[in-house]
Amino acid sequence: MKRVIGLMSGTSLDGIDAVLIETDGMAEIRFGPGETVAYTAQDRAVLQAAVEAALDWGFSGEAPDFSAAEAVLTARHAELVTKLLDATGLSPDQIDLVGFHGQTVLHRAPTSVREGRTCQIGDGQALADATGIPVISDFRSEDVSKGGQGAPLATLYHAALAARESLIGPLAVLNLGGVANVTWLSGDADPIAFDTGPANGLIDAWCEIHTGQSYDEGGKLAAAGTVSPDHLRQLTDHPFFRLDPPKSLDRWDFSLDPVKGLSPEDGAATLTAFTAETVSDAIWKLGHPERVLVTGGGRHNPTLMAMLQTAMGKPVEPVETVGWRGDLIEAEAFAWLAARVEQGLPTSLPSTTGVSAPVSGGRRADPKVPA
């Protein structure tokens, strides 16, 4: 068993999750404490500028200078590791590893005519030096280099949690982050996973433009609106939905253009219905799940959860109903993946990302010993 800290900063740029677990990188998982810290407005602006620079770059020509954003990102992660250690009373030498996802600033899925590319910023060596703990980072690049989508990566952790709780499939584990992705678990078959489409990303962007708020708190804006069937049809006509899995998205692959002109309320309602409908369609194409378990920030949106339940025609449950921690599960996943990287165990499979063969992705950085 290894004692590992996992760190996650999502595409919403709202903050960082940190969590401590003990694990063998398989079904042995012991939950420890977690901490979350929000980015300051200044930090968020720096990170948003990096995302915008990455979008302008588009993997064409010379890459932008991400050093300022990377320094801020790494420093905030180091501070949160220290905060977590203080809360637990543990010292750095009592932690085996840190799993550091970094921040995705640009992701391009592979297609039949182009190679995939992915870019996460975050300095693993600097984080190791700042914390005094070995760091595993850059989890996605190896998968992409071998033909995989590079996402989603929490799939095998979902499978480990399900095995730990002896959950009977078919089971759909749905993550509603900036992008939605699903893990399909059925018997002894390899897990299946893919991005299903936008989740909170478009809703958040719409709310920021029309209300100045970073998200639809409590789903109240959407609840006050009416879904526009014509605009919903335009959203679902995106070519992504005609692709077979495995497939992945960048949060910015979709735009708000199809809902321009709607009122703030109707736009929020239509975008929320869009997420519910596309998620439901993706799950039903996989089969008939016994249960649908929901993690990610979207599970806190009662309007989205109600629309999803209506679209599915069956109950959808937050992962807390089976004892999982939805606000920390992605940070846990990268701690667990770090333990697997140390042992050379797969972090993705052909069925989860489309990679050519099972791959163990991630790079280790050890703290530099002072001279």
Contacts in CASP RR format, 6 or more apart in sequence:
PFRMAT RR
TARGET T0000
AUTHOR 0000-0000-0000
METHOD contacts of the structure
MODEL  1
MKRVIGLMSGTSLDGIDAVLIETDGMAEIRFGPGETVAYTAQDRAVLQAA
VEAALDWGFSGEAPDFSAAEAVLTARHAELVTKLLDATGLSPDQIDLVGF
HGQTVLHRAPTSVREGRTCQIGDGQALADATGIPVISDFRSEDVSKGGQG
APLATLYHAALAARESLIGPLAVLNLGGVANVTWLSGDADPIAFDTGPAN
GLIDAWCEIHTGQSYDEGGKLAAAGTVSPDHLRQLTDHPFFRLDPPKSLD
RWDFSLDPVKGLSPEDGAATLTAFTAETVSDAIWKLGHPERVLVTGGGRH
NPTLMAMLQTAMGKPVEPVETVGWRGDLIEAEAFAWLAARVEQGLPTSLP
STTGVSAPVSGGRRADPKVPA
1 22 0 8 1.000
1 23 0 8 1.000
1 24 0 8 1.000
1 28 0 8 1.000
1 30 0 8 1.000
2 22 0 8 1.000
2 23 0 8 1.000
2 24 0 8 1.000
2 25 0 8 1.000
2 96 0 8 1.000
2 97 0 8 1.000
2 339 0 8 1.000
2 342 0 8 1.000
3 20 0 8 1.000
3 21 0 8 1.000
3 22 0 8 1.000
3 90 0 8 1.000
3 94 0 8 1.000
3 95 0 8 1.000
3 96 0 8 1.000
4 20 0 8 1.000
4 21 0 8 1.000
4 22 0 8 1.000
4 23 0 8 1.000
4 95 0 8 1.000
4 96 0 8 1.000
4 97 0 8 1.000
4 98 0 8 1.000
4 99 0 8 1.000
4 335 0 8 1.000
4 336 0 8 1.000
4 338 0 8 1.000
4 339 0 8 1.000
5 18 0 8 1.000
5 19 0 8 1.000
5 20 0 8 1.000
5 81 0 8 1.000
5 84 0 8 1.000
5 95 0 8 1.000
5 97 0 8 1.000
5 98 0 8 1.000
5 99 0 8 1.000
5 133 0 8 1.000
5 335 0 8 1.000
6 18 0 8 1.000
6 19 0 8 1.000
6 20 0 8 1.000
6 21 0 8 1.000
6 98 0 8 1.000
6 99 0 8 1.000
6 100 0 8 1.000
6 331 0 8 1.000
6 332 0 8 1.000
6 334 0 8 1.000
6 335 0 8 1.000
6 338 0 8 1.000
7 16 0 8 1.000
7 17 0 8 1.000
7 18 0 8 1.000
7 77 0 8 1.000
7 80 0 8 1.000
7 81 0 8 1.000
7 98 0 8 1.000
7 99 0 8 1.000
7 100 0 8 1.000
7 101 0 8 1.000
7 102 0 8 1.000
7 331 0 8 1.000
7 334 0 8 1.000
8 16 0 8 1.000
8 17 0 8 1.000
8 101 0 8 1.000
8 330 0 8 1.000
8 331 0 8 1.000
8 333 0 8 1.000
8 334 0 8 1.000
9 15 0 8 1.000
9 16 0 8 1.000
9 17 0 8 1.000
9 73 0 8 1.000
9 77 0 8 1.000
9 101 0 8 1.000
9 102 0 8 1.000
9 103 0 8 1.000
10 101 0 8 1.000
10 103 0 8 1.000
10 104 0 8 1.000
10 177 0 8 1.000
10 178 0 8 1.000
10 330 0 8 1.000
11 104 0 8 1.000
11 177 0 8 1.000
11 178 0 8 1.000
11 179 0 8 1.000
11 201 0 8 1.000
11 251 0 8 1.000
12 177 0 8 1.000
12 178 0 8 1.000
12 200 0 8 1.000
12 201 0 8 1.000
12 204 0 8 1.000
12 214 0 8 1.000
12 215 0 8 1.000
13 39 0 8 1.000
13 44 0 8 1.000
13 47 0 8 1.000
13 48 0 8 1.000
13 51 0 8 1.000
13 103 0 8 1.000
14 38 0 8 1.000
14 39 0 8 1.000
14 44 0 8 1.000
14 214 0 8 1.000
15 36 0 8 1.000
15 37 0 8 1.000
15 38 0 8 1.000
15 39 0 8 1.000
16 36 0 8 1.000
16 37 0 8 1.000
16 39 0 8 1.000
16 76 0 8 1.000
16 77 0 8 1.000
16 80 0 8 1.000
17 34 0 8 1.000
17 35 0 8 1.000
17 36 0 8 1.000
17 327 0 8 1.000
17 328 0 8 1.000
17 330 0 8 1.000
17 331 0 8 1.000
18 34 0 8 1.000
18 35 0 8 1.000
18 36 0 8 1.000
18 37 0 8 1.000
18 77 0 8 1.000
18 80 0 8 1.000
18 81 0 8 1.000
18 83 0 8 1.000
18 84 0 8 1.000
18 331 0 8 1.000
19 31 0 8 1.000
19 32 0 8 1.000
19 33 0 8 1.000
19 34 0 8 1.000
19 35 0 8 1.000
19 84 0 8 1.000
19 325 0 8 1.000
19 328 0 8 1.000
19 331 0 8 1.000
19 332 0 8 1.000
19 335 0 8 1.000
20 32 0 8 1.000
20 33 0 8 1.000
20 34 0 8 1.000
20 84 0 8 1.000
20 88 0 8 1.000
20 90 0 8 1.000
20 95 0 8 1.000
20 335 0 8 1.000
21 29 0 8 1.000
21 30 0 8 1.000
21 31 0 8 1.000
21 32 0 8 1.000
21 332 0 8 1.000
21 335 0 8 1.000
21 336 0 8 1.000
22 28 0 8 1.000
22 29 0 8 1.000
22 30 0 8 1.000
22 32 0 8 1.000
23 29 0 8 1.000
23 30 0 8 1.000
23 335 0 8 1.000
23 336 0 8 1.000
23 339 0 8 1.000
24 339 0 8 1.000
25 160 0 8 1.000
25 336 0 8 1.000
25 339 0 8 1.000
25 340 0 8 1.000
25 343 0 8 1.000
25 345 0 8 1.000
26 160 0 8 1.000
26 345 0 8 1.000
27 160 0 8 1.000
27 163 0 8 1.000
27 164 0 8 1.000
28 164 0 8 1.000
29 160 0 8 1.000
29 161 0 8 1.000
29 164 0 8 1.000
29 332 0 8 1.000
29 336 0 8 1.000
31 325 0 8 1.000
31 332 0 8 1.000
32 88 0 8 1.000
33 84 0 8 1.000
33 87 0 8 1.000
33 88 0 8 1.000
34 84 0 8 1.000
34 87 0 8 1.000
34 328 0 8 1.000
34 331 0 8 1.000
35 80 0 8 1.000
35 83 0 8 1.000
35 84 0 8 1.000
35 87 0 8 1.000
36 327 0 8 1.000
36 328 0 8 1.000
37 76 0 8 1.000
37 79 0 8 1.000
37 80 0 8 1.000
37 83 0 8 1.000
39 47 0 8 1.000
39 76 0 8 1.000
43 72 0 8 1.000
43 76 0 8 1.000
46 68 0 8 1.000
46 69 0 8 1.000
46 72 0 8 1.000
47 69 0 8 1.000
47 72 0 8 1.000
47 73 0 8 1.000
47 103 0 8 1.000
49 69 0 8 1.000
50 64 0 8 1.000
50 66 0 8 1.000
50 68 0 8 1.000
50 69 0 8 1.000
50 70 0 8 1.000
50 103 0 8 1.000
50 105 0 8 1.000
50 121 0 8 1.000
51 105 0 8 1.000
51 106 0 8 1.000
51 252 0 8 1.000
53 64 0 8 1.000
53 66 0 8 1.000
53 105 0 8 1.000
54 64 0 8 1.000
54 66 0 8 1.000
54 105 0 8 1.000
54 106 0 8 1.000
54 119 0 8 1.000
55 106 0 8 1.000
55 252 0 8 1.000
56 64 0 8 1.000
57 63 0 8 1.000
57 64 0 8 1.000
57 106 0 8 1.000
58 106 0 8 1.000
58 108 0 8 1.000
59 106 0 8 1.000
59 108 0 8 1.000
59 117 0 8 1.000
59 119 0 8 1.000
63 119 0 8 1.000
66 105 0 8 1.000
66 121 0 8 1.000
69 103 0 8 1.000
69 105 0 8 1.000
69 121 0 8 1.000
70 121 0 8 1.000
70 122 0 8 1.000
70 123 0 8 1.000
71 123 0 8 1.000
71 126 0 8 1.000
73 102 0 8 1.000
73 103 0 8 1.000
73 121 0 8 1.000
73 122 0 8 1.000
74 122 0 8 1.000
74 123 0 8 1.000
74 124 0 8 1.000
74 126 0 8 1.000
74 127 0 8 1.000
74 130 0 8 1.000
75 130 0 8 1.000
77 100 0 8 1.000
77 102 0 8 1.000
77 122 0 8 1.000
77 127 0 8 1.000
78 126 0 8 1.000
78 127 0 8 1.000
78 130 0 8 1.000
78 131 0 8 1.000
81 98 0 8 1.000
81 127 0 8 1.000
81 130 0 8 1.000
81 131 0 8 1.000
81 133 0 8 1.000
82 131 0 8 1.000
85 91 0 8 1.000
85 92 0 8 1.000
85 95 0 8 1.000
92 131 0 8 1.000
92 132 0 8 1.000
92 133 0 8 1.000
95 133 0 8 1.000
96 133 0 8 1.000
96 134 0 8 1.000
96 339 0 8 1.000
96 342 0 8 1.000
97 133 0 8 1.000
97 134 0 8 1.000
97 135 0 8 1.000
97 136 0 8 1.000
97 335 0 8 1.000
97 338 0 8 1.000
97 339 0 8 1.000
97 342 0 8 1.000
98 127 0 8 1.000
98 128 0 8 1.000
98 131 0 8 1.000
98 133 0 8 1.000
98 134 0 8 1.000
98 135 0 8 1.000
98 136 0 8 1.000
98 335 0 8 1.000
98 338 0 8 1.000
99 135 0 8 1.000
99 136 0 8 1.000
99 137 0 8 1.000
99 334 0 8 1.000
99 335 0 8 1.000
99 337 0 8 1.000
99 338 0 8 1.000
100 122 0 8 1.000
100 124 0 8 1.000
100 127 0 8 1.000
100 135 0 8 1.000
100 136 0 8 1.000
100 137 0 8 1.000
100 334 0 8 1.000
101 120 0 8 1.000
101 137 0 8 1.000
101 139 0 8 1.000
101 330 0 8 1.000
101 334 0 8 1.000
102 120 0 8 1.000
102 121 0 8 1.000
102 122 0 8 1.000
102 137 0 8 1.000
103 120 0 8 1.000
103 121 0 8 1.000
103 122 0 8 1.000
104 118 0 8 1.000
104 119 0 8 1.000
104 120 0 8 1.000
104 250 0 8 1.000
105 119 0 8 1.000
105 120 0 8 1.000
105 121 0 8 1.000
106 117 0 8 1.000
106 118 0 8 1.000
106 119 0 8 1.000
106 250 0 8 1.000
107 117 0 8 1.000
107 118 0 8 1.000
107 119 0 8 1.000
107 150 0 8 1.000
107 151 0 8 1.000
107 248 0 8 1.000
107 249 0 8 1.000
107 250 0 8 1.000
108 114 0 8 1.000
108 116 0 8 1.000
108 117 0 8 1.000
108 118 0 8 1.000
108 250 0 8 1.000
109 116 0 8 1.000
109 149 0 8 1.000
109 247 0 8 1.000
109 248 0 8 1.000
109 249 0 8 1.000
109 250 0 8 1.000
110 116 0 8 1.000
110 144 0 8 1.000
110 147 0 8 1.000
110 148 0 8 1.000
110 149 0 8 1.000
115 144 0 8 1.000
115 147 0 8 1.000
116 144 0 8 1.000
116 147 0 8 1.000
116 148 0 8 1.000
116 149 0 8 1.000
117 144 0 8 1.000
118 140 0 8 1.000
118 141 0 8 1.000
118 144 0 8 1.000
118 150 0 8 1.000
118 151 0 8 1.000
120 137 0 8 1.000
120 138 0 8 1.000
120 140 0 8 1.000
122 137 0 8 1.000
124 135 0 8 1.000
124 137 0 8 1.000
124 138 0 8 1.000
124 363 0 8 1.000
124 365 0 8 1.000
125 135 0 8 1.000
125 365 0 8 1.000
125 368 0 8 1.000
127 135 0 8 1.000
127 137 0 8 1.000
127 365 0 8 1.000
128 134 0 8 1.000
128 135 0 8 1.000
128 365 0 8 1.000
128 366 0 8 1.000
128 367 0 8 1.000
128 368 0 8 1.000
129 367 0 8 1.000
129 368 0 8 1.000
131 367 0 8 1.000
132 367 0 8 1.000
133 367 0 8 1.000
134 364 0 8 1.000
134 365 0 8 1.000
134 366 0 8 1.000
134 367 0 8 1.000
135 364 0 8 1.000
135 365 0 8 1.000
136 337 0 8 1.000
136 338 0 8 1.000
136 341 0 8 1.000
136 342 0 8 1.000
136 362 0 8 1.000
136 363 0 8 1.000
136 364 0 8 1.000
137 362 0 8 1.000
137 363 0 8 1.000
137 365 0 8 1.000
138 361 0 8 1.000
138 362 0 8 1.000
138 363 0 8 1.000
139 153 0 8 1.000
139 334 0 8 1.000
139 337 0 8 1.000
139 341 0 8 1.000
139 347 0 8 1.000
139 361 0 8 1.000
139 362 0 8 1.000
140 150 0 8 1.000
140 151 0 8 1.000
140 153 0 8 1.000
140 361 0 8 1.000
141 361 0 8 1.000
141 362 0 8 1.000
142 359 0 8 1.000
142 360 0 8 1.000
142 361 0 8 1.000
142 362 0 8 1.000
143 149 0 8 1.000
143 150 0 8 1.000
143 153 0 8 1.000
143 347 0 8 1.000
143 348 0 8 1.000
143 353 0 8 1.000
143 355 0 8 1.000
143 359 0 8 1.000
143 361 0 8 1.000
144 150 0 8 1.000
146 355 0 8 1.000
146 356 0 8 1.000
146 357 0 8 1.000
146 359 0 8 1.000
147 354 0 8 1.000
147 355 0 8 1.000
147 356 0 8 1.000
148 246 0 8 1.000
148 348 0 8 1.000
148 353 0 8 1.000
148 354 0 8 1.000
148 355 0 8 1.000
148 356 0 8 1.000
149 194 0 8 1.000
149 195 0 8 1.000
149 246 0 8 1.000
149 247 0 8 1.000
149 248 0 8 1.000
149 353 0 8 1.000
149 354 0 8 1.000
149 355 0 8 1.000
150 248 0 8 1.000
150 348 0 8 1.000
150 353 0 8 1.000
150 355 0 8 1.000
151 181 0 8 1.000
151 195 0 8 1.000
151 248 0 8 1.000
151 353 0 8 1.000
152 175 0 8 1.000
152 181 0 8 1.000
152 183 0 8 1.000
152 193 0 8 1.000
152 194 0 8 1.000
152 195 0 8 1.000
152 248 0 8 1.000
152 352 0 8 1.000
152 353 0 8 1.000
153 333 0 8 1.000
153 334 0 8 1.000
153 337 0 8 1.000
153 347 0 8 1.000
153 348 0 8 1.000
153 353 0 8 1.000
154 175 0 8 1.000
154 183 0 8 1.000
154 329 0 8 1.000
154 330 0 8 1.000
154 333 0 8 1.000
155 183 0 8 1.000
155 191 0 8 1.000
155 193 0 8 1.000
155 348 0 8 1.000
155 349 0 8 1.000
155 352 0 8 1.000
156 191 0 8 1.000
156 337 0 8 1.000
156 340 0 8 1.000
156 346 0 8 1.000
156 347 0 8 1.000
156 348 0 8 1.000
156 349 0 8 1.000
156 352 0 8 1.000
157 329 0 8 1.000
157 332 0 8 1.000
157 333 0 8 1.000
157 336 0 8 1.000
157 337 0 8 1.000
158 173 0 8 1.000
158 183 0 8 1.000
158 185 0 8 1.000
158 191 0 8 1.000
158 333 0 8 1.000
159 183 0 8 1.000
159 185 0 8 1.000
159 191 0 8 1.000
160 336 0 8 1.000
161 324 0 8 1.000
161 329 0 8 1.000
162 169 0 8 1.000
162 171 0 8 1.000
162 173 0 8 1.000
162 185 0 8 1.000
165 322 0 8 1.000
165 323 0 8 1.000
167 185 0 8 1.000
167 291 0 8 1.000
167 322 0 8 1.000
168 290 0 8 1.000
169 185 0 8 1.000
169 186 0 8 1.000
169 187 0 8 1.000
169 289 0 8 1.000
169 290 0 8 1.000
169 291 0 8 1.000
170 184 0 8 1.000
170 185 0 8 1.000
170 186 0 8 1.000
170 187 0 8 1.000
170 286 0 8 1.000
170 287 0 8 1.000
170 288 0 8 1.000
170 289 0 8 1.000
170 290 0 8 1.000
171 184 0 8 1.000
171 185 0 8 1.000
171 186 0 8 1.000
171 289 0 8 1.000
171 290 0 8 1.000
171 291 0 8 1.000
171 293 0 8 1.000
172 182 0 8 1.000
172 183 0 8 1.000
172 184 0 8 1.000
172 185 0 8 1.000
172 283 0 8 1.000
172 286 0 8 1.000
172 289 0 8 1.000
172 291 0 8 1.000
172 292 0 8 1.000
172 293 0 8 1.000
173 182 0 8 1.000
173 183 0 8 1.000
173 185 0 8 1.000
173 293 0 8 1.000
173 295 0 8 1.000
173 319 0 8 1.000
174 180 0 8 1.000
174 181 0 8 1.000
174 182 0 8 1.000
174 183 0 8 1.000
174 279 0 8 1.000
174 283 0 8 1.000
174 292 0 8 1.000
174 293 0 8 1.000
174 294 0 8 1.000
174 295 0 8 1.000
174 316 0 8 1.000
175 181 0 8 1.000
175 182 0 8 1.000
175 183 0 8 1.000
175 199 0 8 1.000
175 294 0 8 1.000
175 295 0 8 1.000
175 296 0 8 1.000
175 329 0 8 1.000
175 330 0 8 1.000
176 199 0 8 1.000
176 200 0 8 1.000
176 275 0 8 1.000
176 279 0 8 1.000
176 294 0 8 1.000
176 295 0 8 1.000
176 296 0 8 1.000
176 297 0 8 1.000
176 298 0 8 1.000
176 299 0 8 1.000
176 301 0 8 1.000
176 304 0 8 1.000
177 199 0 8 1.000
177 200 0 8 1.000
177 201 0 8 1.000
177 296 0 8 1.000
177 297 0 8 1.000
177 298 0 8 1.000
178 198 0 8 1.000
178 199 0 8 1.000
178 200 0 8 1.000
178 201 0 8 1.000
178 204 0 8 1.000
178 251 0 8 1.000
179 195 0 8 1.000
179 197 0 8 1.000
179 198 0 8 1.000
179 199 0 8 1.000
179 201 0 8 1.000
179 249 0 8 1.000
179 250 0 8 1.000
179 251 0 8 1.000
180 195 0 8 1.000
180 196 0 8 1.000
180 197 0 8 1.000
180 198 0 8 1.000
180 199 0 8 1.000
180 275 0 8 1.000
180 278 0 8 1.000
180 279 0 8 1.000
181 193 0 8 1.000
181 194 0 8 1.000
181 195 0 8 1.000
181 196 0 8 1.000
181 248 0 8 1.000
182 193 0 8 1.000
182 194 0 8 1.000
182 196 0 8 1.000
182 279 0 8 1.000
182 282 0 8 1.000
182 283 0 8 1.000
182 286 0 8 1.000
183 191 0 8 1.000
183 192 0 8 1.000
183 193 0 8 1.000
183 352 0 8 1.000
184 191 0 8 1.000
184 192 0 8 1.000
184 193 0 8 1.000
184 283 0 8 1.000
184 286 0 8 1.000
184 287 0 8 1.000
184 289 0 8 1.000
185 191 0 8 1.000
189 351 0 8 1.000
190 349 0 8 1.000
190 350 0 8 1.000
190 351 0 8 1.000
190 352 0 8 1.000
191 349 0 8 1.000
191 351 0 8 1.000
191 352 0 8 1.000
192 245 0 8 1.000
192 286 0 8 1.000
192 351 0 8 1.000
192 352 0 8 1.000
193 245 0 8 1.000
193 246 0 8 1.000
193 351 0 8 1.000
193 352 0 8 1.000
193 353 0 8 1.000
194 245 0 8 1.000
194 246 0 8 1.000
194 247 0 8 1.000
194 248 0 8 1.000
194 282 0 8 1.000
195 247 0 8 1.000
195 248 0 8 1.000
195 249 0 8 1.000
196 278 0 8 1.000
196 279 0 8 1.000
196 281 0 8 1.000
196 282 0 8 1.000
196 283 0 8 1.000
197 240 0 8 1.000
197 241 0 8 1.000
197 249 0 8 1.000
197 254 0 8 1.000
197 275 0 8 1.000
197 278 0 8 1.000
197 279 0 8 1.000
197 282 0 8 1.000
198 249 0 8 1.000
198 251 0 8 1.000
198 254 0 8 1.000
198 271 0 8 1.000
198 274 0 8 1.000
198 275 0 8 1.000
198 278 0 8 1.000
199 275 0 8 1.000
199 279 0 8 1.000
199 298 0 8 1.000
200 215 0 8 1.000
200 275 0 8 1.000
200 297 0 8 1.000
200 298 0 8 1.000
200 301 0 8 1.000
201 251 0 8 1.000
202 254 0 8 1.000
202 256 0 8 1.000
202 271 0 8 1.000
202 274 0 8 1.000
202 275 0 8 1.000
203 215 0 8 1.000
203 216 0 8 1.000
203 222 0 8 1.000
203 268 0 8 1.000
203 271 0 8 1.000
203 272 0 8 1.000
203 275 0 8 1.000
203 301 0 8 1.000
203 304 0 8 1.000
204 214 0 8 1.000
204 215 0 8 1.000
204 216 0 8 1.000
205 256 0 8 1.000
206 256 0 8 1.000
206 259 0 8 1.000
206 264 0 8 1.000
206 267 0 8 1.000
206 268 0 8 1.000
206 271 0 8 1.000
207 213 0 8 1.000
207 214 0 8 1.000
207 215 0 8 1.000
207 216 0 8 1.000
207 221 0 8 1.000
207 264 0 8 1.000
207 268 0 8 1.000
208 214 0 8 1.000
209 256 0 8 1.000
210 264 0 8 1.000
210 268 0 8 1.000
211 221 0 8 1.000
211 264 0 8 1.000
216 222 0 8 1.000
216 268 0 8 1.000
216 272 0 8 1.000
216 301 0 8 1.000
216 303 0 8 1.000
218 300 0 8 1.000
218 301 0 8 1.000
218 302 0 8 1.000
218 303 0 8 1.000
219 268 0 8 1.000
219 272 0 8 1.000
219 301 0 8 1.000
219 302 0 8 1.000
219 303 0 8 1.000
219 304 0 8 1.000
220 303 0 8 1.000
221 264 0 8 1.000
221 265 0 8 1.000
221 268 0 8 1.000
221 269 0 8 1.000
222 265 0 8 1.000
222 267 0 8 1.000
222 268 0 8 1.000
222 269 0 8 1.000
222 271 0 8 1.000
222 272 0 8 1.000
222 301 0 8 1.000
222 303 0 8 1.000
222 304 0 8 1.000
223 269 0 8 1.000
223 302 0 8 1.000
223 303 0 8 1.000
224 265 0 8 1.000
224 269 0 8 1.000
225 263 0 8 1.000
225 265 0 8 1.000
225 266 0 8 1.000
225 267 0 8 1.000
225 268 0 8 1.000
225 269 0 8 1.000
226 265 0 8 1.000
226 266 0 8 1.000
226 269 0 8 1.000
227 266 0 8 1.000
227 269 0 8 1.000
227 270 0 8 1.000
227 273 0 8 1.000
228 259 0 8 1.000
228 262 0 8 1.000
228 266 0 8 1.000
228 267 0 8 1.000
228 269 0 8 1.000
228 270 0 8 1.000
231 258 0 8 1.000
231 259 0 8 1.000
231 262 0 8 1.000
231 267 0 8 1.000
231 270 0 8 1.000
232 270 0 8 1.000
232 273 0 8 1.000
232 274 0 8 1.000
232 277 0 8 1.000
234 258 0 8 1.000
234 259 0 8 1.000
235 254 0 8 1.000
235 258 0 8 1.000
235 259 0 8 1.000
235 270 0 8 1.000
235 271 0 8 1.000
235 274 0 8 1.000
236 274 0 8 1.000
236 277 0 8 1.000
236 278 0 8 1.000
238 254 0 8 1.000
240 247 0 8 1.000
240 249 0 8 1.000
240 253 0 8 1.000
240 254 0 8 1.000
241 278 0 8 1.000
241 281 0 8 1.000
246 351 0 8 1.000
246 352 0 8 1.000
246 353 0 8 1.000
246 354 0 8 1.000
248 353 0 8 1.000
256 271 0 8 1.000
259 267 0 8 1.000
259 270 0 8 1.000
259 271 0 8 1.000
262 270 0 8 1.000
269 303 0 8 1.000
272 301 0 8 1.000
272 303 0 8 1.000
272 304 0 8 1.000
272 307 0 8 1.000
273 307 0 8 1.000
275 304 0 8 1.000
275 307 0 8 1.000
275 308 0 8 1.000
276 304 0 8 1.000
276 307 0 8 1.000
276 308 0 8 1.000
276 310 0 8 1.000
276 311 0 8 1.000
277 311 0 8 1.000
279 308 0 8 1.000
279 311 0 8 1.000
280 308 0 8 1.000
280 311 0 8 1.000
280 312 0 8 1.000
283 289 0 8 1.000
283 292 0 8 1.000
283 312 0 8 1.000
284 312 0 8 1.000
289 314 0 8 1.000
291 317 0 8 1.000
292 312 0 8 1.000
292 314 0 8 1.000
292 315 0 8 1.000
292 316 0 8 1.000
292 317 0 8 1.000
293 316 0 8 1.000
293 317 0 8 1.000
293 318 0 8 1.000
293 319 0 8 1.000
293 321 0 8 1.000
293 322 0 8 1.000
293 324 0 8 1.000
294 305 0 8 1.000
294 308 0 8 1.000
294 316 0 8 1.000
294 317 0 8 1.000
294 318 0 8 1.000
294 319 0 8 1.000
295 318 0 8 1.000
295 319 0 8 1.000
295 324 0 8 1.000
295 326 0 8 1.000
295 329 0 8 1.000
295 330 0 8 1.000
296 326 0 8 1.000
296 327 0 8 1.000
296 329 0 8 1.000
296 330 0 8 1.000
297 326 0 8 1.000
297 327 0 8 1.000
298 304 0 8 1.000
298 305 0 8 1.000
299 305 0 8 1.000
299 318 0 8 1.000
299 319 0 8 1.000
299 326 0 8 1.000
305 316 0 8 1.000
305 318 0 8 1.000
308 316 0 8 1.000
309 315 0 8 1.000
309 316 0 8 1.000
318 326 0 8 1.000
319 325 0 8 1.000
319 326 0 8 1.000
319 329 0 8 1.000
320 326 0 8 1.000
325 332 0 8 1.000
337 347 0 8 1.000
340 346 0 8 1.000
340 347 0 8 1.000
340 360 0 8 1.000
341 347 0 8 1.000
341 360 0 8 1.000
341 361 0 8 1.000
341 362 0 8 1.000
341 364 0 8 1.000
342 364 0 8 1.000
344 360 0 8 1.000
345 360 0 8 1.000
346 358 0 8 1.000
346 359 0 8 1.000
346 360 0 8 1.000
347 359 0 8 1.000
347 360 0 8 1.000
347 361 0 8 1.000
347 362 0 8 1.000
348 354 0 8 1.000
348 355 0 8 1.000
348 358 0 8 1.000
348 359 0 8 1.000
348 361 0 8 1.000
349 355 0 8 1.000
349 358 0 8 1.000
350 356 0 8 1.000
350 357 0 8 1.000
350 358 0 8 1.000
END
